[in-house]
Amino acid sequence: MRYIVIGAGAVGGTIGARLHQGGHDVLLVARGAHYDALKSDGLRLITPETTETLDIPAADGPVPARDDDVLILATKSQDTIAALAGWPEDLPVVCAQNGVANERMVLRRFSRVYGVCVWLPAQHLEPGVVAAHGHPYSGMLQVGRYPQGVDDLAEEIVTDLGKRGLVARAVPDVMRWKHGKLIGNLANAVEALVGRADGMATVVERARAEAMTVLDRAGIAYNTPEEEFQVRGHQVDVRPVEGVSRGGGSSWQSLARASGSIEADYLNGEIVLLGRLHGVPTPVNEVLRREANRHAREQLPPASMPLETLVALIDERCAAESR
Ligand SMILES: NC(=O)c1ccc[n+]([C@@H]2O[C@H](COP(=O)([O-])OP(=O)(O)OC[C@H]3O[C@@H](n4cnc5c(N)ncnc54)[C@H](OP(=O)(O)O)[C@@H]3O)[C@@H](O)[C@H]2O)c1
């Protein structure tokens, strides 16, 4: 099998590196300065244990396909459609992304789609360099066929992922896992906007409570943070990596890199969408979605909004909703 990792950033770079270290054929797909660095110097993976430079083949777009190719999609959700342009639609696509919208978007064009619930704290530091903070494994991945089930390919992918530096398991209900993870990822926008300010947890709890009401109304199953912790808590720990401070999660990193976009439409925005479809007000997630997008668009740095400002905007929206 050849694993083609589309979007070899924090998560894609780590997964690609671990598959390569496990002896698999890997191709990293990247763009711009990151592609140039991968092509000329290889991928540098920094972990709490070691730093390795890996000579992994790289491409900046679609390459001639092989029968045994598997596409691992690891872009942010807002880049999913563009990143898959030009790849043969009979290849299997494995969505190693947060949110729950990617699999459905991809299934419109690709007939074999797999979801991965990704717990893998990592950072794309600079072109050609990725830091993965998980210890003793870089991450934990639950893999399943979309919309449900486990087939032979899912089992094979899990075996390959688990060979080096990752914990992987096949689950028949991957979207239940991903909806549980989505609830956790509602904090991403809060962290990106206000940083890890005292009192941030109260906003996060409000966003999560709203999400659980919406998911319950929609009849969508999700696992609880307790269930998730039971599975991952004993296996992967977040550790500092020498010389690298992990400022925040992937949305925080989007603002830090002034990338101009952020994943909030597919995290908080997913709850807003479901709320609108099922008649549940979602003022907290609406404000988080809107403000995260504004900060990305205006290229404001992470943690640039005072917590009180965010709380005031949310309270104002909640009051308007209840009038
Ligand atoms: N980072 C984490 O700790 C973490 C943990 C769990 C889950 N996740 C999830 O994993 C997914 C990926 O996040 P990430 O943090 O790894 O993002 P990331 O570091 O920004 O990596 C995504 C990569 O995809 C590239 N890309 C986007 N469109 C492309 C295209 N058309 N062709 C080629 N490359 C393209 C980006 O390039 P540019 O830089 O040029 O845009 C970037 O290098 C997200 O859904 C995120 O929520 C992240």
The ligand as a Gaussian input file, in Angstrom:
#p B3LYP/6-31G(d) Opt

LIG

0 1
 N       -2.724000      20.209000      15.106000
 C       -3.296000      19.440000      16.004000
 O       -2.813000      19.341000      17.152000
 C       -4.535000      18.639000      15.667000
 C       -4.943000      17.620000      16.530000
 C       -6.061000      16.851000      16.201000
 C       -6.755000      17.109000      15.024000
 N       -6.358000      18.120000      14.210000
 C       -7.126000      18.324000      12.975000
 O       -6.344000      17.834000      11.881000
 C       -6.644000      18.568000      10.673000
 C       -5.347000      19.174000      10.168000
 O       -4.901000      20.138000      11.120000
 P       -3.386000      20.569000      11.265000
 O       -3.276000      21.249000      12.567000
 O       -2.516000      19.442000      10.920000
 O       -3.312000      21.671000      10.095000
 P       -1.993000      22.264000       9.408000
 O       -0.828000      22.119000      10.282000
 O       -2.390000      23.615000       8.925000
 O       -1.789000      21.283000       8.176000
 C       -2.633000      21.276000       7.075000
 C       -1.756000      21.352000       5.855000
 O       -2.576000      21.193000       4.719000
 C       -2.018000      22.043000       3.735000
 N       -2.951000      22.248000       2.633000
 C       -4.129000      22.886000       2.630000
 N       -4.679000      22.850000       1.405000
 C       -3.807000      22.173000       0.622000
 C       -3.806000      21.814000      -0.749000
 N       -4.791000      22.177000      -1.575000
 N       -2.752000      21.112000      -1.232000
 C       -1.728000      20.761000      -0.425000
 N       -1.676000      21.069000       0.898000
 C       -2.708000      21.778000       1.392000
 C       -1.696000      23.303000       4.494000
 O       -0.859000      24.155000       3.746000
 P       -0.817000      25.731000       4.052000
 O       -0.048000      25.868000       5.344000
 O       -0.147000      26.283000       2.854000
 O       -2.251000      26.195000       4.202000
 C       -1.035000      22.710000       5.719000
 O        0.335000      22.455000       5.494000
 C       -7.684000      19.618000      11.096000
 O       -8.954000      19.108000      10.854000
 C       -7.445000      19.774000      12.606000
 O       -8.582000      20.249000      13.291000
 C       -5.249000      18.891000      14.485000

